[in-house]
Amino acid sequence: MSVKKMSPASRMPARRTALAVAIAMGFGVSGYVHAQSTTGTISGQVPVAAGESVHIVGGSGFDRTVPVDKSGRYSITLPIGKYDVSLVRDGQTIQTKQGVTALAASAVAVDFASGEGSSNAKNLSGVTVVANAIPAIDVSSTTQSTVITQEQLKQLPLARNSAAIALLAPGVVPGATADGTGPTGEPLVSFGGSTVVENAYYINGFNTSDPISNSGGISLPYGAIAQQETLTNGYGPEYGRSTGGVISQLGASGTNQWKFGGAVFWQPEDLQGTPGNTYFSNPNVTPALAASNSAYANRTPGNLYDYRNDNTAWNTVYDVYLGGPLIKDKLFFFVAAEAARSATETVSRNVGAPHEYHNNFKDPKYYAKIDWNITDSNILSITGAKNTHEFYGDTYAYDYSTKKAGAFNAYQQSTKDTFNLGVANFTSYITDDLTLNAMYGKMKGTYASSQPGASSNPEILDSGDQNPAYCPTANCTNDQITNYSNNPNHQSMETNTRLSLTYKLGDHTLKAGIDNQTSKDIEDGSIPNGPGYYWDYGYMDPGNPVLGTDPNVSPYVAPSPNGYYVQKGIYITTATVRVSQRAQYISDDWQVTPNLLLKLGLRNDQFTNYNPDSEPYVRLTKPQWAPRLGFSWDIMGDSSMKLFGNAGRYYLALPTGVALREASASTYTGQYYTYTGIDANGIPTGLTPLQSYGLTQGLGVPVSGNYEYGQPLDPKTVSSTNLKASYQDSYVLGFQHQFSEFWAYGVTGTWSKMNNIIDDTAEGPYAICAAALAQNPGLANQQPVNAQAASMANCGNLLNVNGSILINPGKTNTYKITNVNGGYAYASVSPADMGFPQAYRHYYSLEMYLEHVWDGKWRAKFDYVWSKSYGTTEGPVQSNIGQASTSQSATEQWDFGQLMQYANSVQPNSRKHVFKAYGTYQFLPEWSLSGVVTLASGAPKTCLGLYGTDETDPVAYGNSYHWCGGQPTPIGTTGYTPWLHTIDLALEYRPEWAQKKLAFQLQVRNLLNEQKETAAYPSYGATGAPNVSYGAPYVAGYTTVESPRVVQLGVTYDW
């Protein structure tokens, strides 16, 4: 029998271990539990003796006794919360450690020695009691994770959303402004070089990620968050479908003690920092050009671009909660509600027709939880949650010369997105060594929208490109604000089932389970507003085709004699689709020696995406093995120094929204004209159709760059036959050292490589068609005309090759081609045939942290990350041009080979240096000061223009090539945005006369009122026709500068 030798560290005072638990909370996770878990683990070492056991009691009626093995070790998985842990020998309690906190997905060590040396220990009738005992460093952790507790959330000056909490973790940076927000209006974040659609979101173990685009997820009322775990790398095989990070929220539970409270927070507009104006900055718009062309008048560098000085914003939040026992020790409840309202008034850019926008938001959240201790060995928890994100507003004309709003223009489209969640978790301790966990849940989303005072006019787009001879102000528009509306019948439904068995066998903890999820997107899509079309103005140098280069190759639109043209555009799509995701996994946590732990896991994922006819268009059901390996070495044997690492493969599924463009019938066409006038509503007059080539050739025929003409799509031909799922391999090596009672530091290196991605291509009628004819000699003879003699576009039409096909970019893909005489032909196309480079993304990082834990006065953590994200792709979205959300895996980047020339570069979300610090200082018994500081180097700028030295548009994508002014411009060539310096502070007064249950708080976020640009407008234009917005802080409809200073006043009460 081996007995673990008691080290000097185990005899140190209890405060010595405070640092250790902070490291477990802020850095290490999972002993015998894993990411997104609703439980934690308490384990430890006791002196070996006969008749020993460990008794654990919690405030929610938890009461269990676990055995001690022959080497003196014990372990138990249990719901998060605070517990008293007692060593029992021959039925008598020998020692008790009180207030041990079980953290989400963490193994917390509670060791017992033969004599307790803590200054906090006292003897009560022969029982040694240690008050507020805090566990040792979690040497069973092999991953990177940050756990923030409810206590910290109440202190730190954070915006009240999951993204703000996640940004405290190393390697997490804000998503690009142009990426938009999640389904409930919360900001998005990027983990370790990944994009914002590669993350997973959980509430009490249920995956709440947006089923349509995987952009964010629903969250809890801020006051109901017991803990939020932000996992940046290395989670176990139980969980997948994420190549980024994980945000897991655990809601509060009722206990035997009644608790209630509330809070009010107010951000008055009068205390907001004044938003700064932005200015035109394109150096190619010279005074000479402005003098010769009125379209450039007052748009030279230094002229006002976006008047923001009078923009305003306010916000109010009301929180209440109540929890307690329904039946003592048996049945508990907790309920919480949050009502948030906000409003903004903003002025749009001085481009086209400026407006003043009045925007209103309502964001209520609700949460309820029931915990039932059926028996000492069986626990059932039922959670309900609801999020609503409502928007409504109106617009007014705006006069930049007077800086005043004018007449009412139109109501904005009103939206109300609501998500209802219900989830049940059941845990059964079948024996001391065998545990069953089961979870089932549903989440329903409804997406209501309406257009008050709907206009019958068509929307006018790009009015800044109107011919100044017919519209001198270049802003002739009308009261229509959008060309389409969301389908008001849109809904979503998601179910998630999880089942696992855990068995302890000697030094092994074995686990096996399933993880099944089904998502359904119901009647999703868009319906046209007004007359069913919009007008989009444009300009191309006279003599150059408006679209394409060859009049015999579709898509093509002939030159406009004076360069000015207008497009009559139509966009229609709606469908009901679903995704089925299945997974099985096994794992073994093997304690090889008392100081060495190995974690060995394997997961197998299967993904099937269905089209509107319930036919699979992507079937990835062959084994997709995802190994998850990790180790932790307790170097000194006293939990003061640890070396750890992990390696794993992570697969990413396609969300439901991909089918709307890739597997459903959609129409996205334009008819092109010249014009001789513009009426008062911005509608062109005197139209003359331009010679065009779409499905047919002729004057003004509809043209679609992606061949979206409303034709039904064969599910067997919308993706390559050898399509593989997106996946990423990640490797982590880290070291932690506690070098004094309150101080520790750590260093961690990370390398991630995305080896495979899925995106669509529009090369179908070109390279694919050519390969089909070359590899199937008899195919051309079966066509109604000689396809080989026709243009490649005509060949594509005859062979019914889709204009948008899902592929693995940078790999050889095989396609099914419809044979008009029946059956299919096959064609294999290499990356060289398509003009594509290798598809890859590499992320490297080195993190260093220094931490001081709470010593009764202050705590702080300082974190620095050097990183680089490099490759030919950012991932499934393009944040630099605002192609996120429903554009996932349907971006423009892999549509044509010309678009990918010079794509190998640093990626848009790469930030080389990021320093973070956060903490709290109790400078007087009733007063505390908390802060969060972030210093981040700038992001690389993007310049996209016309193709090649001659500045042409060979694939009709406009300013989408990595060329500017006839020069190659990989991302970062034109520089980086400025460094960002953000300081957020919170001052709290918690008076003794109110027993410190009442608190008054003042928060100031962005103390310096810094408002630097975070991204720049990427469209360059052409040498002879520069884009006036190029270089301005504006991307895809979003102003890309830091938000001004915000002051928040708050009052809270907790009983």
N, C-alpha and C positions, 0 to 999 in steps of 0.2 A: 504494500500500500504506500503510495506516494503522498506526501503532505506538502502543500505549497508553503515555502518558507516565508515567514512574516518579515516584510522588508521594513526599513526605517520609515519609509513614507507612510506605511499603514498605521504608524504610531503617532503621526503628526496631528496637530489639532484639527478639529472639524473644518475650520475656516480654510485650512490648507487645500481642501478639496473643492472649495468654491470655484477656483479657476478651472478645475477639471470639468465641472458640469457646464461651465460656460463654453468650454471648447466642445463638449458634446453637443450643446445646443447650437453653437454657431458654426461648427465645422464637421464633426463626425456624426454619422447616423448608423442605424440598423445593426442590432446584434442578431436577434432571431426574428426581427420584423423588418419590414422593408418600406420603401417610399410609397407615399399615398396611403399608408396604413392608418387605421383608426386607433391603433394600440401602440403601447410601448413595452419595454421589457425591464424588469428588475432582476438582476443576477448578482452573484458575489461568491465570496470564499468565507468559510467559517472554520474554526479549529475542529479537527476531526475527533469525534467522540461518539459513543453509542447513544442511541435514542434521540438523535437531533432532528429538528425540522425548523422551517421558517414560516412564521405566521404573518400574513399581510392583510391589513384592514384599511379600507378607503371610505371617504365621505359619502360615496354613492351606494353604500351598503355592501361593497365588495369585501368578502371575508373568505380567504382561502389559506390553507396550509399546504406547503410543498415540501417534498423530501430533500434531504441532502445526500449527495452521492458519496461513494467510498473515498473520493479524494477531497471532499469537503466543499464541493461546488453545488450551487442551486440556481435555478432560473425559472421565471414565470413571465408569460405575456399577459398583459392586462390593459384595460382602458386607460387613456391618458388621465392624469389627475394627481392629487397628492395622497400619499399613503404613509402609514406607520408600519415599519418592518421590524419584526421581533424574532430573536433567536430563542427557540424553545428546546429544552433538554429534559427528557423524562417527564414531559407534561408541565414543566415549570418555565416561565419566561425568565431568561437570563439577561438579555440586553434588548433594548428597543431604540430604534432610530426613527425620529419623528419628522414629518414634513418632507418626505422624499418625493420628488416630482418625477413622474413618468412622462417623458417627452415623446412626441410623435416619432415613430420609426426609430427610436433610440434604445440602445441597451445601456441602462444605468447601473453602475456597479455599487453595491452596498455590501461591504465586507464587515465581518465581526472578528474582533481579536479577543484573546483570553482576558485582557484587561483594557478598558477604554481609557485612553489618555487625554481625551478632549477636555478642554476647560469648560465646555458646555455640558459635560456629563454630570449627572447627579444620581444618587441612589435612593430609590423609593422601595422600602421593604425588600431589599436584596436585589432589586431590579435596576440595572444600569440604563438610564434614559439619556439619550442625546437629542437635544432640541434642535429642530431645523437642520437635521443632518442632510448633507449634500453629497451625492455620489461621486465616485472617482471618475477619472477620464475614461471615456468610452473606447477602450482599446479593441472593441469588436467592430468598430467602424472601418469600412473600406471605401467610403464614398465622400463626396463633397456636398454638404448641405448646410443650410442656415435655418434655424428654428427661432421664430420671434413669438414671444408669449403675449398674452393679453396685458400683463403688467407693463411690458415694454411699449406696446401699442398705445397705452394711455399716456405715456410720457413723451414719446418721440414726435417731433414736428413733421408728420407725414400727411400727404393727401390721403383721404379715407377710401383707398381702393387697394386691391391685391397687387397691382403693378408697383405702387410706391413701396410696399413692403418688400417685394421681390428685388427691387433695386438696391437694397442693402447688401445683397449677396454679391460676392466677387464674380466677375465675368458676366454680369447682367447689365445691359445698357438699354436706354429707352429705344423703342421702335421708332422708325422714321415717322414724322408727322403725317406724311402722305400715305402711310400704311393704314390710316384711319384708326378706328377704335373697335373694341369687342362688341358683342351683341347687346350689352347693357350700357354701352357708352364709356367703358373704362379703357384707359390707355393700354397699349400693347408693349411687350418687351422682347428683347433678343438675348438669347443665352449662348455664350461661347461661339460667336460667329454664325449661328443659325439664324433663320428668318423668323418672323413673328408668327408664322403659321405652323411651326414645327414643335410647339409646346403642348403640354397636356395640363388640364385643370381638374381638380378634384374637390368635392365636398363630402366629408365623412365617408371617403372611399369610393364615391360614385364619380365617374368621368363626366364632368359638366362642360367639356369643350364644345364650342360651337359646331354642331353637326354639319352645317352647310359649307363653311370655309375653314374651320379650325382656327379662326381668329379670335382668341380669347375664350372666356367662359363665364358662367354666372358665378356670383360670389355671395358671401354672407353679409348681413348687417355688421358694420364694423365692431359694434359693441358685443356681438355674439361670437366673435372669433376667439376661441380658446387658445389656439396656436396656428400659425401658418408656417409650413415647411416649404422652403424653396430649394429644390434639388437641382444642382447644376451639372452633375455627372455621376455615372456609376450606379444607377439603381438596379435592383435585382430582377430576376426573370419573371416575377409575378406581373410586371407591368411593362408596357411597350407602347407602340404607335406614337412615338415621339423621338425625333432626332435633335431636339433642342433641350428644353428644361421642363421642370414640373413645378407647378404651384398647387399645393395641397392645403386646404383649409379644414380644420377640425372645429366643429361648433361646440359651444359650451353645453354642459349638462347640469341638471339639478342635483342637489345633494341633500343630506339630512338637515342642512342649515338653510333656512329661508333667506333668499337674497332678492333684492329689487333695486332698481336705480334708473337714472335717466340722464340725459345730457342735451344741451342746446349749444349749437355752434353757429356763428354768424360771420360772414365775410362781407362787410359793407363796401359798396363801390367807392365811397368817398375816401377810404383808406387804401385803395388799390394804387399801385404805382402807375404813373402815366405811361401808356403804351407809346413807344417811339415810332416815328414815321420811317418809311423806307423809300429809297430813291432809285431811279433808273441808273444802271451801271454798265450797260453794254458799250465798250469803247468803240465798237464798229459803227454805232449810230453817231456819226460826226456832225458838227454844225453845218458843214457843206451839204451833207445828205439831207438834213432836216430842212435846209433852205430850198432844196430842189424838189422835195417830196413832202407834201403836207401831212402824209401819214406818220412822219417822224417828227413833226413839229412838237416842241416842248417835251421830247422824250430822249434828249441827249443826257449823258451821265450827269447826275446832280439834280435833275428835275424830279419833282415829287411823283413817286410811284404808287404808294399806298398811304393814305392819310389815316393815321391810327390814334392821334392825340386825343380824340374825343371818344374813342371806344371805351365801353364800360362793361363791368361784370359784377354780379353779386351772387351769393350763395347762402342758403340756410339749411341746417340739418337738425332734426329732432330724433333722439334715440330713447327708447324705453326697453326694459327687460324685467323679467320676473322668473324665479326658479325656486324649487323646493321639493319636499317629499309629498306625494299623494298617500303613500303607505310607507312608514319609516322602514328603512333598510330594504324595501322591496320595489317600490314604484316611485319614479321621480319624473319631473317635467321641467322644461325650460322654454320660455318663449321670448322673442325679441322682435322689435319693429324699428325701422328707420325710415324717415320721410325726408328726402332731400329735394330741394328746389333751387333752381338757378336760372339766371337770365343774362343775356349779353346783347349789346348793341355794337355793331361793327360796320365799317365802311369798306366796300370792295375796292379793288385796284383802279387806278386811273388808266384803264385799258378797256376799250369797248364802251359799254354803257354802265357806268358805276351806279351802285345802289347802296342804300343803308339797310342793313338787315337787323330785324328785331327777333331774337331767338329765345325760346322759353323751353325749359327742361324740367321734367318731373321724374324722380328716380326712387320710388319706394321699394323697400326690401322687407321681407318677413321671414321668420325662422321659428320652428317649433321642434322640440325633441322630447321623446318619451324613452326612458330607460327602465327596463323591467328585469329585475333579478328573479327569474323564474324559480331557480334553485341556486345553491351555492356554485353549481357547476354549469348553469345554463343562463345566458344573458341575451336579451333581445333589446335592440335599440331601433326606434323608428324616427326618421327625420323628414320634415317637410320644409320646403323653402320656396320663396317666390321672389322674382326680380321683375321689375317693369321699367322700361326706358321709353319715356314719352317725349315727343318733340312737336312743337307748333310754333309758327311765327309768320311774319309778314315783311314785305319789302317796300321801300320808298325810293323814288328817284333821288339822286344826289348830285349836287352841283359843286364840282371841285373849285370853281372860281370864287364861290362865296363860302365854301365849307359848310353848307347847310343842306339838310334834307328837304325834299320837295314833296310833291303829291304822292299819295298812296299808289303803289304800283300793282302788287298782287300778293295773295296769300302764298306762303310756302307750303309744300306738301307736308301734311301732318302724318306722323308715324307713332305707333304705339306697339312696342315689342314686349311681350310678356312670356316669362318662363316659369313653369311650375314643376317642382321636383318632389318626388317621394322616394325614399330609400329605406330598406330594412336591413339591418346587420344582426346576424345571429352567431354567437360563440358558444361552443359546447366543449367543456373540459371532460372528455369522455373518460380518460384516466389521467394520472399524473404525467404520463408521457405522450398522450395522444389528444390532439385538439382539432376540432372541426370549426371552420369559419365559412360562413355563407353570406352572400349579399345579393340583393335584387333591388333594382330601382328603375324608375321611369322619369323622363323629363319631356314635357310638352312645351313647344314654342308656338306662339301665335304672332303674326306680323301684320297688324292692321295698318292701313294707310288710306288717306283720302286727300283730295285736292279741293279745298274750299274755294269757291268762286272760280271754278275751272275756266280757263280761257279757251276760246276757239281758235286762237292764233297759233301758228307754228313757232317753235323756239328758234331764236336766231343765235347761232354759234359763231365764234371768231369774228365778231363785228369789227374788230380792229383791223381786219384784212379787207374791209369794204373799200371799193374804189372811192377815193376822196372827191372825185368829180361829181359823184352822186350823193355822197354823204360826207360833207367836209369835216364833221366832228368824229367820223369813224366810230360812231356808237348808235347807229340807227337800229333800234330794237322795239320790242313790244312788251306786253304784260305777261307773256308766257315764260315761265322760269325753268321748265324742264321738258324734254321731248318725250319722256315716258314716265309712267308711274309703276310702282310695285303692285303686283297682283294682290288685291285686298283679301283673297281667300287663302293666302299663303300660310302654311303651318309646318311644323316639324315634330318628329317623335323619335325619342331615343330610349332604348332599353339596354341595361347592363346587368349581366349575371356573372357572379364570381363564386367559386367554390374551391376550398383547399383543405387538405389534411396535413397536419404537422406532427411528426413522430420523433421523439428523442430516444436515440439508441446509443448509449455510452457517450463517446465524445462526438457523436454526430447528431445534428438536428436535420432531419429529412423533411422535405415538403414537396407536395405535388398538388396541382390544381388546374382549373380551367378559367378562362377570362373571355367571355362572349359578349359581343356588343352589336346591336343593329340600329341603324339610323335611317330615317325616312324623311324625305323632303317633299312636301305635298303642295302641288300647284304653285311652284316657285317660278318666278320669271317676271317679265315686264310687259306692260300694255301701253300702246302709244297714247300720248296726249294730243289735244287740239285736233287738227285734221288728219293725224296719223303719220305725219312726217315732220322733219325739221329742215331748216336751211343752214348750211355751213359754208361760210365764205373763205376764200383762199387766194393766194397769189403765188405764181411761179414765173421765173424769168421768161420773157417772151422767147419763143423758139424751143423751149424745153417742154416735153410732154408733162401734163399734169400728173399722170400716173404712168409707170412703166417706162420702157425705152423702145420696144419693138411693136409696131402697130399690128403685127401678126401673132403676138403673144399676149394672152389674157393674164392679168388685168391690164388694160391700157386705156388711157384717155389722151386725146390729141392736145397739142399746145393751144393756149388761149392767145389770140393775136396781141392783146395788150397786157397779158399776164394775169389779169383778174378773172376769177371764175367763181361759181357757186355750185354747191352740191345739194341735191334734194335727197336727204337721208331717211332710211327706214330701218328700225331695229325692233324685232318682235321675237320673243322667246318665252315659253312657259311649259312646265313639265312636272310630273311626279316621279321621283326616282328614289332608290334606296341603296344602302351599303350594308353588307354583312361581314363582320370581322370576328374571327374565331382564333383562340390561342390555347395552347397547353404548355405546361412548364413543370420542371423539376428542379430542386436545389438541395444542396448539402452544405451546411455550416459545420465544418470539421475543425475541432479544437485539437490540432496535431500535437501540440505540447501546451503546457500552461501559458506559454508566452507567444505562441504562434497559432493564428487562426486563418484557415483557408475557407473561402466562399466559392463554391462551384455550382453554377447554374446553367440551365439550357432552356430556351423558349422556342416555340414553333408557332409562327403566325400564319393565318390564311385570310386573304382579302378578296371579296367579290363585289363588284360594282354593277348595278343593274340599270338599264335604260327605262324609258317610260312604259315599255311593253313588258317589263319584268324579265327581259332577256339580258344575260350577262354580257357586258362589253369589255370588262376587265376581269379576268379570273386568275388570281394568283393563289392557288390552293396547293401547289406542290410544296414540300417542306421548305420553309424559310428559317433555317436554324440560326438562332441568335445566342451564342455563348455569352455568359456573364461570369467573369472570374475576378476574384479579389483576395487580398491578403492583408493582415495586420500583424505586425511584430511589436510586441511590448518589450522594447530593447533592454531596459533595466529590470523588468519584472515588477516595477512598482507604479506603473501607469504614468510615469513622468516623462517618458520619451517614446515616441511611436513612429515607426516607418510603415506606410501603407500604400496600397496601389490597387488599381482595377483596370480591367480591359473588357470591352464588350462591343457587341454589334446591336444596332437599334434600327428597326424597320419603321417606315412611315407609310400609312395608308392614304389613299385618295379620298377626300371628303365627298359628300353627296353633290355639292355644287359643281364639280367638274363636269358632270353629265349634261348640264344645261347647254354648254357650248360644244361639247365634244361628242355627245351621243344622242342629242335630241335635235329635232328639226328646228332650225332657227333662220331668221332672215336678217341680214346685215348688209344692205346695199346702198349705193348712191348713184344718182343720175346727175351728170355734169353739164353745166350751161355757161355761156357768157351772158351778160346782161347790159342793158342800156339805161337802167334807172333803178332807184330804190324808193319804195313808198314810205309813208309815215310810220308803218309798222315794221319796217326793216325788211320787207318782202321784196325780192328782186322783180323787176319788170323788164319787158323787152327781151325775153329769154330766147337764146339760140342754142340748140343742143350741140354738144361737141361729139366728134366721131369717137366712138368707144368700142371696147371689146370686153364683154363679160361672158355670159353663156353663148351669146351671139355677137356679131359685129353690126354696128349701125350707129345712127345719130341718137345720142341720149339714151342708149340701152343701159339697164342697171348693171353696175359693176360691184363686185365684192372681192376685196383683197384676200379673204379666207374662203371663198367659194361657199358662202352661206346664203343660198338662194331659197331657203325654205323646203328643200328636198328632204324626204325621209332618209335616215341613215341606217345602213346595214350594220348591226352590232358586231359582225364578224370582220368588218373592214375599218372600224374607227380607231383601232389600236394595232400595233405590230403584234404578230403572232408569238414572238419570243420576248414579249415585254416582261421585265423584272421590276420588283418593287424598289422604291427609293430606300437606301439604307446608309448608315454612317458607322464607322468604326472609331472608337475612342479609347485613349490610353491615358492613365493618370498615375503619377508617382508623387507621394507627399511625405512630409516629415513634420512632426510637432514636438515641441519641447517646453515643458513647464520648468522655468529656471528659478522661480522664487514663489513665495506664498501666493502672490496675486498676479504674477506676470507670466505670459507665455508668448511664444512666437511660432510661426510655421512657414514652410515653403512648399509649394505644390506646382508641378509642371503638368501641362495638358497638351495632348496632340489629338486632334480629331480630323478625320478624312471622310468626306462624303464621296463614296465610290460610285454611286448610281443614283440617277434622278429620273423623274418622269416629267415630260413637258410635251406640248404639242408642236407640230411642224406644219407649215403650209407648202412644203416642197412637193406635196403629193402629185400635182399635175405636171411636175417637172422631172426631178430626178427619179421619183418612184415610177412614173409612167415610162420614162426612157428605159429603166432597168427591166420593167415588165416586158416591153417589146423585145429587148435584147435577149432576155433569158427565156422567153416563150415565143420562138420564131413564128409559130402558127397563129399567134393571137391577133396580129394585125389583119390577117386575111379573113378573120371572122367578123370584122367590123363592117358597118354599112358603107364606110368610105375607107380609103387607104390611110389609116392613122399614121403610118410612118411618114407619109408625105405631108401630113398636116402639121400645124404648130404643136408644140408640147402641150399648150393649154387645151387645144382641141382634142389632142390625144387623151388628156385627162378626162375631158367631158365624155368622150366615147367609151372609155374604159370605166367610167363612173368611179374615178379615184377621188376620195374625199379631199376637200381643201384643207382640212385640219385633222391630223392623225396623232394620237398619243404614241410617243416613242421613248426609248432610252437614248437621249442625245449623246453623241460621242461614241456610240456603239454601232455595230452592224445590226440593222433591223430587218426583219422579214415581214412582208405585207401580203395580205390576201387581196386579189384584184378580181372584181366581178367579171365573169365571162358572159357576154350577152347571149351566148348559145347554151348557157347553163353551167353551174358549177363555178369554181374559182381557179385563178392562176396565182402563182406565187412569185414574188420578186424580193431579192435581198439587196440592200443598199448600204454601202459602207459610209463612214463619216466623210471620207475623202470625196465620195460621189456627191455628197450634200454640201461640201465645203465647210464642214464642222470641225472644230478642234476637239480635243479630249474634254469631256465634261468632268470637272472635279472642283472641290472646295477643300482647302486645307486651313485648319485653325490651330495656331500655336499660342500658348500662354504660359507665363510664369507669374505665380501669385506669391506675395509675401505679406504676412500679417503680424501685427503686434497687438496683444490684448491685455487689458487690466480689468479684472472682474470686480464685482461689487465688494467693497470693504467697509460698508456702512456709510461711506461718503460719496464715492464716485465709481463709475465704470466707463470704459471706452474701448472701442476697437478701431484700429487703423489698418487699412488694407490698400495694397498697391498691386495693380495688374498690368504687366506688359503683354500685349497680344498683337496678333496679325491674322487677318482673314484674307486669304489669297486664292485665286483660281479663275476659272472661266465662267463661273456662275455664282450668284449669291444664294441660289436655292430655288424653291418652287415659286417665289415671287420676285418682283423687281421694285425695291423700295425707292430707287432713285427716280422712277417715273410714276410712282403711285400705282403700280400694278400689284395689288395685294387682294386680300379677301377672295371674292369669287373669280379672280384671275389666277388663282393658284393652279399651277401645272398647266396653265393656258396662257402664259406670257408671250410676248412677242420675240423674246431673245433667241429662241431656236427655230423661229418660223422659216428663216432663210439663211443660207451660209454667209451672205454679205453682212448680215446683222451681227455676226459673231466674229468678224475680223477684228483683231486687236481687243478682244474681250478678256484676254488673259491679263489679269491685273489685280491690284488690291480691290476688295469688294466694298460696296457702299456703307455697310454697317460696321466697318473696321475702325476701331479707335485704339491707337497704339498705346497710349498711357491713360490709366484711370486710377485716381486716388480717392478713397472713400474713408470717412471717419464718422462714427456716431457714438453717442453716449449720454450719460446723465450725471450731474453734479449736485449733490444735496448740500448747498452752502449754508443753510440755516435749517433748524428743525422743521420749519413750516414752508420753506422755500426751496425750489429746485430749478435748475436750468438744464435743458436738454438741447442737443443739436445734431444735425446731419450736414456734413460737408462733402461735396463732390467736386473734384477737379478732373476735367477730361479733355484730352487733346481732340482736335477737330476731326471730322469725317472727310473722306476724299470727295472731291467734287466730280461731277459727271458733265461731259460736253458731248452732245449728240447732234450731228448735222447731216448733210447730204453726203452721198457716197463718192469716195475717190477724189483724185486731184481735179476732176472735171465737175465735181459736185452735182451728180445726177441722182435719180431716184429709181433704181432698176427694179425694185420690188414693191413700189407704191406704198412705202411706209413713212415717207416724209423724213423729218428730223429724228431718225432712229439709228443711225450708223455711228460707229466709233471713229468718225471723221469730223473735223471742224475746220472750215476755211481751206479745204483741200489737203489737210494734214491729219495723219493718224493721231487719235487721242484716246488711249486707254484711260480707264477711270483713274483719277489722281493726277493726270498730266497737267490739268489746269489749276492744281493746288488743293488746299484743304480749307475747311471752314475754321473759324477761330477756336481757340481753347475756350472751354466753358468753366465758370467758377460759380458754384451754387452754394449758398450758406442758408440753412434753415434753422431757426431757433424757436424754443418754447420755454416760457417762464410760467411756473405753476406755484400757486399759493394754496396750501392745504391746511387750514387753521385747526389748532388744537381745540378751540372752543366748540367745534363741530365734530369732535372726535376723528378728525381727518377723513370724514366721510364726504364732506363737501369740498370741492376744489374749483378755483378760478384759474383760467388759463389764457395766456396770450401767445399766439403763434405768429411768426413772421417767416414766410417762405420767399426765397430769393431776396434776401436782405439787401443785397447790393443793387437790386433792380436792374441787373444785367439783362440785356436783350439782344444778344448776338445771334447771328444767323446760324441755323443748324443744317440747312441744305440750300442749294441754289438751283434756280430754274435751268434745266439742262439743254433746252432746245436752242441751238445756235442760229438757225436760219441758214442763209447763204451769204457769200461774200457780197453780192450785189443787193441782197435783200435781208439784212440782219433782223433777227427777232428782237423786238424792243425789250422783252422780258428776260432775255438771257442774262444769267448772273444774279437776278433779283431773288430775294428770299421768298420764293413762291413755287410750290410743286403740286401739280394735280389738284388744284382747287384749295390748297391749304397754305396759309402764311407760315413760313418756316423760320420763326424766331422764338427765342425763349419767352415764356409768359412773364408779364411784369410782376413786381412784388405784390404779394397777397398778405393781408393782415387778417387773422381769424381770432375772434373773441369767443370764449367758451366757458360754460358752467356745467359741472358734472356732480352727481350725487350717487353714492354707492352705499347701500345698507346691507 
